[in-house]
Amino acid sequence: MNEITSFSTMILHDKRINLGLSCNEYCVADLIDHYSDGSWCELSRQEIADMMGISKQTIIKILSSLLKQELIIINTQKKITSSERWKTIIDSPEEKKEERIFEVEKVSTFISPWRPANTFKPFTVKD
């Protein structure tokens, strides 16, 4: 068994969703990327399962899915590494989200939606 060090994953949900990955699939792909470090990941399927807290059979299904999406590479010795596609997508800078500025004109009366209609007292903003 290989020496396993502590490791955590920060899930970039926008990228995960765009790739159509579950949280577990994303975490497995990230774990493989971390442990391959430019070479082949030396962890067995069982070691990955133990680290993730899921079954070996689930890991095998996840690896199959990641392979179909070309996010990992598996060689003839069944060693795994992350693909260039994974690295390109994950390492790409975050897209700038359009900044939204909302302008609100003067609100003169507020009625609470959490109170029954017969018990509210209007709140009025005075100039």
Number of C-alpha atoms within 10 A of each C-alpha: 8 8 7 11 8 5 9 10 12 8 12 12 13 11 15 17 12 9 14 12 18 13 14 14 19 24 18 21 24 20 21 21 22 16 19 17 11 11 12 18 19 17 19 15 19 16 17 19 18 13 15 15 9 13 13 17 12 14 21 15 12 19 21 14 15 21 17 11 14 14 22 22 17 16 9 6 6 13 16 25 24 27 19 13 13 19 14 11 15 14 9 10 8 11 7 6 6 6 6 6 6 6 6 6 6 8 9 11 10 12 12 12 8 7 10 8 10 6 8 13 11 11 11 11 10 7 5
